[in-house]
């Protein structure tokens, strides 16, 4: 990330195609009289909501457009006047919301404003949202709230009525590819393929561009689904998908879990390898519960990403069935896509796409992932919902 010397709203990197939104926030940051004290930034996954929120926070806290040191401090997450809540659990807890509200009433210690950023604000249930209402409606004069969510509909009407909404648009594949190539130094072809496969999600595109194993897993999974022919295949492939997502989630969380446990025990004076004394067990148990919730969220996100990839697969099939081959997401699988498009009717493909949406809803209701995927893949094999 770089600091823009001419504007407070650093950095431009990562906010592709959001010129109108950037200009709105620049104007707000430079005019205290018109600054709203509660904002909601919405946009599809990968559109740069969080990046823009941090840039806005930097512009609000910094003393001026040349205050690069303060801007950098905000962007790396070390400025005392910017509090960020990002959760890797299924929901944001009431305790976390209350802590934010309490902090919002502190006067800024060094910057022009105190800024509270809530990523994934859509993970607040109604009771948690109610904790924020008064703070959003009547924040202290020098406190600004910035919430991020996929859409306004993901928040309660009472929250929406207390914020100024800024809607972002989805970036183009070419823009994401250019950004990823610039960030990672990867070749243009790999960057374009990653941006296309990620469906313009910047974070996922960067992972696919830089992680060959992730690219291979995605390719293997899509080819396996294209090869499902019966119930036996459906059960076998569903198990492989869930196992891969589980292994991926563990890989992402295991090292962090160990580091957190070690840091906690060190903080309370327990030497490595020693038994945990009774007085500390409650703290360790609380940490372990948080880690379990984070692992659950990570697994859900992994399965959801698989469903997104499968939607792109059968979307491509529909495109081919309607004679469109100029905008395929998975063009590397063209032979398999064409074989399915020729052997299936269009209504059958639409049944599968409809069942994909139903599967996503089932997982949100805590249906076992393996059972949900088995049901989906039986639909793929038969063309009929169970």
C-alpha positions as CSV (number, residue, x, y, z in Angstrom):
1,X,0.0,0.0,0.0
2,X,1.1,3.5,-0.7
3,X,0.2,6.9,0.7
4,X,-1.3,9.4,-1.7
5,X,0.4,12.8,-1.1
6,X,-2.4,14.8,-2.6
7,X,-5.4,13.3,-0.8
8,X,-6.2,12.2,2.7
9,X,-8.0,9.0,1.5
10,X,-4.9,6.8,1.1
11,X,-4.2,4.4,-0.4
12,X,-5.7,4.0,-3.9
13,X,-4.3,0.5,-4.2
14,X,-7.1,-2.1,-3.8
15,X,-10.0,0.2,-4.4
16,X,-10.4,-0.5,-8.1
17,X,-13.1,1.4,-10.0
18,X,-14.5,3.0,-6.9
19,X,-13.8,6.6,-7.9
20,X,-17.2,8.0,-6.9
21,X,-17.0,6.4,-3.4
22,X,-13.4,7.6,-2.9
23,X,-14.4,11.2,-3.9
24,X,-17.4,11.1,-1.5
25,X,-15.2,10.1,1.4
26,X,-12.5,12.6,0.5
27,X,-15.1,15.4,0.6
28,X,-16.4,14.1,3.9
29,X,-13.0,13.9,5.5
30,X,-12.1,17.4,4.5
31,X,-15.4,19.1,5.6
32,X,-16.2,18.5,9.3
33,X,-19.5,20.4,8.9
34,X,-20.9,17.8,6.4
35,X,-19.2,14.7,7.9
36,X,-21.7,12.0,8.9
37,X,-20.7,10.2,12.1
38,X,-21.9,6.8,11.0
39,X,-21.3,5.1,7.7
40,X,-22.2,1.8,6.0
41,X,-19.9,0.7,3.2
42,X,-21.6,-2.0,1.1
43,X,-20.4,-4.0,-1.9
44,X,-20.0,-7.6,-3.0
45,X,-17.2,-9.8,-1.5
46,X,-13.8,-8.7,-2.8
47,X,-15.0,-5.2,-3.8
48,X,-12.6,-3.5,-1.3
49,X,-15.0,-2.6,1.5
50,X,-12.5,-3.0,4.3
51,X,-9.7,-1.4,2.4
52,X,-11.8,1.7,1.8
53,X,-12.9,1.8,5.4
54,X,-9.2,1.8,6.6
55,X,-8.3,4.5,4.0
56,X,-11.2,6.6,5.3
57,X,-10.1,6.1,8.9
58,X,-6.6,7.2,7.9
59,X,-7.9,10.3,6.3
60,X,-10.0,11.2,9.3
61,X,-7.3,10.6,11.9
62,X,-4.4,12.2,10.0
63,X,-3.7,15.9,10.7
64,X,-3.5,16.6,6.9
65,X,-2.7,15.2,3.5
66,X,1.1,15.2,4.3
67,X,0.7,13.4,7.6
68,X,2.1,10.2,6.2
69,X,3.3,8.7,9.5
70,X,-0.1,8.8,11.0
71,X,-1.7,7.3,7.8
72,X,0.8,4.4,7.8
73,X,0.1,3.8,11.5
74,X,-3.6,3.5,10.8
75,X,-3.1,1.2,7.9
76,X,-0.9,-1.2,9.8
77,X,-3.4,-1.2,12.7
78,X,-1.4,0.4,15.4
79,X,-3.0,3.8,15.8
80,X,-4.7,4.3,19.2
81,X,-7.6,6.2,17.8
82,X,-8.7,3.5,15.4
83,X,-10.5,0.4,16.7
84,X,-11.3,-2.4,14.3
85,X,-13.6,-5.3,15.0
86,X,-13.1,-8.2,12.6
87,X,-14.5,-11.6,13.6
88,X,-13.6,-15.0,12.5
89,X,-16.5,-16.5,14.4
90,X,-20.0,-17.2,13.2
91,X,-21.4,-14.0,14.8
92,X,-20.3,-10.9,16.5
93,X,-21.0,-11.2,20.2
94,X,-22.9,-8.7,22.4
95,X,-19.7,-8.4,24.6
96,X,-17.7,-7.3,21.6
97,X,-20.3,-4.8,20.6
98,X,-20.5,-3.4,24.2
99,X,-16.7,-3.0,24.3
100,X,-16.8,-1.0,21.0
101,X,-19.6,1.3,22.3
102,X,-17.6,1.9,25.5
103,X,-14.5,2.8,23.5
104,X,-16.4,5.1,21.1
105,X,-17.0,7.5,24.0
106,X,-13.3,8.1,24.6
107,X,-12.0,11.3,23.1
108,X,-9.3,10.8,20.4
109,X,-5.8,10.7,22.0
110,X,-3.7,11.8,19.1
111,X,-5.8,12.2,15.9
112,X,-8.6,14.5,14.7
113,X,-11.2,11.8,15.2
114,X,-11.7,8.4,16.9
115,X,-12.8,5.9,14.3
116,X,-14.6,2.6,15.0
117,X,-14.6,0.1,12.1
118,X,-16.7,-3.0,12.1
119,X,-15.9,-5.5,9.3
120,X,-18.6,-8.1,8.5
121,X,-21.3,-6.0,10.3
122,X,-23.8,-8.5,8.8
123,X,-22.7,-11.0,11.4
124,X,-24.5,-9.1,14.1
125,X,-27.7,-10.7,15.3
126,X,-30.6,-8.4,16.4
127,X,-29.7,-8.3,20.1
128,X,-26.1,-7.3,19.2
129,X,-27.3,-4.6,16.7
130,X,-29.5,-3.1,19.4
131,X,-26.4,-2.5,21.6
132,X,-25.1,-0.2,18.9
133,X,-28.2,1.8,18.2
134,X,-27.8,4.7,20.5
135,X,-24.1,5.0,19.9
136,X,-24.7,5.2,16.1
137,X,-27.5,7.7,16.5
138,X,-25.8,10.0,18.9
139,X,-22.0,9.4,18.8
140,X,-19.6,11.9,20.5
141,X,-18.7,14.8,18.4
142,X,-15.3,13.4,17.3
143,X,-16.2,9.7,16.9
144,X,-17.0,8.2,13.5
145,X,-18.4,4.7,13.0
146,X,-17.7,2.8,9.8
147,X,-19.6,-0.5,9.2
148,X,-18.9,-2.9,6.3
149,X,-21.4,-5.4,4.9
150,X,-22.3,-7.0,1.5
151,X,-25.6,-5.1,1.3
152,X,-27.9,-2.8,3.3
153,X,-30.4,-5.7,3.5
154,X,-27.9,-7.6,5.7
155,X,-28.5,-5.1,8.6
156,X,-31.6,-4.3,10.6
157,X,-33.7,-1.3,9.4
158,X,-33.0,0.4,12.7
159,X,-29.2,0.3,11.9
160,X,-29.7,1.4,8.3
161,X,-31.7,4.4,9.4
162,X,-28.8,5.7,11.5
163,X,-26.0,5.4,8.9
164,X,-25.0,7.0,5.6
165,X,-24.7,4.3,3.0
166,X,-21.9,4.2,0.4
167,X,-22.4,1.4,-2.2
168,X,-19.3,0.0,-4.0
169,X,-19.4,-1.8,-7.3
170,X,-17.7,-5.1,-8.3
171,X,-14.4,-4.5,-10.1
172,X,-13.7,-5.8,-13.6
173,X,-11.6,-9.0,-14.0
174,X,-8.9,-7.0,-15.9
175,X,-8.6,-4.5,-13.0
176,X,-8.3,-7.2,-10.4
177,X,-5.7,-9.1,-12.5
178,X,-3.7,-5.9,-12.9
179,X,-3.8,-5.3,-9.2
180,X,-2.8,-8.8,-8.3
181,X,0.1,-8.8,-10.8
182,X,1.3,-5.5,-9.3
183,X,1.1,-6.7,-5.8
184,X,2.6,-10.1,-6.2
185,X,4.8,-9.9,-9.2
186,X,3.0,-12.9,-10.7
187,X,2.8,-13.2,-14.5
188,X,-0.1,-11.6,-16.3
189,X,-1.6,-14.9,-17.4
190,X,-1.7,-16.4,-14.0
191,X,-3.1,-13.1,-12.5
192,X,-5.9,-13.0,-15.1
193,X,-6.8,-16.7,-14.5
194,X,-6.9,-16.1,-10.7
195,X,-9.0,-13.0,-11.1
196,X,-11.4,-14.8,-13.4
197,X,-11.7,-18.0,-11.2
198,X,-12.1,-15.8,-8.1
199,X,-14.9,-14.0,-9.9
200,X,-13.3,-10.7,-9.2
201,X,-12.9,-11.3,-5.4
202,X,-9.6,-9.5,-4.7
203,X,-8.6,-11.6,-1.7
204,X,-9.4,-14.9,-3.2
205,X,-7.7,-13.9,-6.5
206,X,-4.5,-13.1,-4.6
207,X,-4.6,-16.5,-2.9
208,X,-5.2,-18.4,-6.2
209,X,-2.4,-16.4,-7.9
210,X,0.2,-17.2,-5.2
211,X,-0.8,-20.6,-4.0
212,X,-0.4,-23.4,-6.6
213,X,-1.9,-26.0,-4.2
214,X,-5.1,-23.9,-3.9
215,X,-5.3,-23.7,-7.7
216,X,-4.8,-27.4,-8.1
217,X,-7.5,-28.2,-5.4
218,X,-10.0,-26.0,-7.2
219,X,-9.3,-27.6,-10.5
220,X,-9.5,-31.1,-9.1
221,X,-12.8,-30.4,-7.3
222,X,-14.5,-28.9,-10.4
223,X,-13.3,-31.8,-12.6
224,X,-14.6,-34.3,-10.0
225,X,-18.0,-32.7,-9.9
226,X,-18.2,-32.7,-13.7
227,X,-17.5,-36.5,-13.5
228,X,-20.3,-37.3,-11.0
229,X,-22.6,-39.9,-12.6
230,X,-24.5,-41.6,-9.8
231,X,-25.1,-41.7,-6.1
232,X,-21.8,-43.4,-5.3
233,X,-19.9,-40.7,-7.1
234,X,-22.0,-38.1,-5.3
235,X,-21.1,-39.5,-1.8
236,X,-17.4,-40.0,-2.7
237,X,-17.0,-36.5,-4.1
238,X,-18.9,-34.8,-1.3
239,X,-16.7,-36.4,1.2
240,X,-13.6,-35.3,-0.6
241,X,-14.8,-31.7,-0.8
242,X,-15.6,-31.5,2.9
243,X,-12.3,-33.2,3.9
244,X,-10.4,-30.7,1.7
245,X,-12.3,-27.8,3.2
246,X,-11.7,-29.1,6.7
247,X,-7.9,-29.6,6.1
248,X,-7.7,-26.1,4.6
249,X,-9.5,-24.6,7.7
250,X,-7.2,-26.5,10.1
251,X,-4.1,-25.3,8.2
252,X,-5.3,-21.7,8.4
253,X,-6.1,-21.9,12.1
254,X,-3.8,-24.4,13.8
255,X,-0.6,-22.3,13.9
256,X,-2.5,-19.3,15.1
257,X,-4.3,-21.4,17.8
258,X,-1.0,-22.7,19.1
259,X,0.5,-19.2,19.2
260,X,-2.5,-17.8,21.1
261,X,-2.4,-20.6,23.7
262,X,1.4,-20.1,24.2
263,X,1.0,-16.3,24.6
264,X,-1.9,-16.7,27.1
265,X,0.1,-19.2,29.2
266,X,3.2,-17.0,29.1
267,X,1.1,-14.0,30.1
268,X,-0.2,-15.8,33.3
269,X,3.2,-17.2,34.1
270,X,2.8,-20.8,33.1
271,X,6.0,-22.3,31.7
272,X,6.0,-24.3,28.5
273,X,5.1,-27.9,29.1
274,X,3.9,-27.3,32.7
275,X,0.4,-28.3,33.8
276,X,-2.2,-25.5,33.7
277,X,-3.2,-24.6,37.2
278,X,-6.9,-24.5,38.2
279,X,-7.0,-20.7,38.5
280,X,-6.1,-20.4,34.8
281,X,-8.2,-23.1,33.3
282,X,-11.2,-20.9,32.8
283,X,-9.2,-18.5,30.7
284,X,-7.8,-21.4,28.6
285,X,-11.2,-22.9,28.2
286,X,-12.6,-19.5,27.0
287,X,-9.8,-19.2,24.5
288,X,-10.4,-22.8,23.2
289,X,-14.1,-22.0,22.8
290,X,-13.2,-18.9,20.7
291,X,-10.9,-21.0,18.6
292,X,-13.6,-23.6,18.0
293,X,-16.0,-20.9,16.8
294,X,-13.3,-19.5,14.5
295,X,-12.6,-23.0,13.1
296,X,-16.4,-23.4,12.5
297,X,-16.5,-20.1,10.6
298,X,-13.4,-21.0,8.6
299,X,-14.9,-24.3,7.5
300,X,-18.2,-22.6,6.6
301,X,-16.4,-20.1,4.6
302,X,-14.5,-22.8,2.8
303,X,-17.6,-24.7,1.9
304,X,-19.3,-21.5,0.7
305,X,-16.3,-20.8,-1.5
306,X,-16.8,-24.3,-3.0
307,X,-20.4,-23.5,-3.7
308,X,-19.4,-20.3,-5.4
309,X,-17.0,-22.2,-7.6
310,X,-19.7,-24.7,-8.5
311,X,-22.1,-21.9,-9.3
312,X,-19.5,-20.6,-11.8
313,X,-19.2,-24.0,-13.3
314,X,-22.9,-24.5,-14.0
315,X,-23.3,-20.9,-15.0
316,X,-20.8,-21.6,-17.7
317,X,-22.8,-24.6,-18.8
318,X,-25.9,-22.4,-19.1
319,X,-23.9,-19.9,-21.1
320,X,-22.9,-22.6,-23.6
321,X,-26.4,-23.9,-23.8
322,X,-27.6,-20.4,-24.9
323,X,-24.8,-20.2,-27.4
324,X,-22.5,-17.8,-25.4
325,X,-18.9,-18.8,-25.2
326,X,-17.2,-15.4,-24.9
327,X,-17.4,-14.9,-21.1
328,X,-16.7,-18.3,-19.6
329,X,-15.2,-18.3,-16.1
330,X,-13.8,-21.8,-16.2
331,X,-12.6,-21.8,-19.8
332,X,-9.8,-24.2,-19.0
333,X,-12.5,-26.8,-18.5
334,X,-14.2,-26.1,-21.8
335,X,-14.2,-29.7,-23.1
336,X,-16.0,-30.9,-20.0
337,X,-18.4,-28.0,-19.9
338,X,-19.4,-28.5,-23.6
339,X,-20.0,-32.2,-22.9
340,X,-22.4,-31.4,-20.1
341,X,-24.1,-28.6,-22.1
342,X,-24.7,-31.0,-25.0
343,X,-26.0,-33.9,-22.8
344,X,-28.2,-31.9,-20.4
345,X,-31.3,-29.8,-21.1
346,X,-31.2,-26.2,-20.0
347,X,-34.0,-26.8,-17.4
348,X,-31.8,-29.5,-15.8
349,X,-28.9,-27.1,-15.5
350,X,-31.2,-24.5,-13.9
351,X,-32.4,-27.1,-11.4
352,X,-28.8,-27.6,-10.3
353,X,-28.2,-23.9,-10.0
354,X,-31.4,-23.6,-7.9
355,X,-30.3,-26.4,-5.7
356,X,-26.9,-24.7,-5.2
357,X,-28.7,-21.7,-3.7
358,X,-30.8,-24.1,-1.6
359,X,-27.7,-25.8,-0.3
360,X,-26.2,-22.5,0.7
361,X,-29.3,-21.7,2.7
362,X,-29.2,-25.1,4.3
363,X,-25.7,-24.6,5.5
364,X,-26.6,-21.3,7.0
365,X,-29.2,-23.3,9.0
366,X,-26.4,-25.6,10.3
367,X,-27.2,-28.6,8.2
368,X,-24.2,-31.0,8.2
369,X,-22.0,-30.0,5.3
370,X,-21.4,-33.6,4.1
371,X,-25.2,-34.3,3.9
372,X,-25.9,-31.0,2.2
373,X,-23.2,-31.6,-0.5
374,X,-24.3,-35.2,-1.0
375,X,-27.8,-34.0,-1.7
376,X,-26.6,-31.4,-4.1
377,X,-24.4,-33.8,-6.0
378,X,-27.2,-36.4,-6.3
379,X,-29.1,-33.6,-8.0
380,X,-26.1,-33.0,-10.3
381,X,-26.1,-36.7,-11.2
382,X,-29.9,-37.1,-11.7
383,X,-31.1,-33.7,-12.6
384,X,-33.8,-33.9,-9.9
385,X,-33.9,-32.6,-6.4
386,X,-34.1,-35.0,-3.5
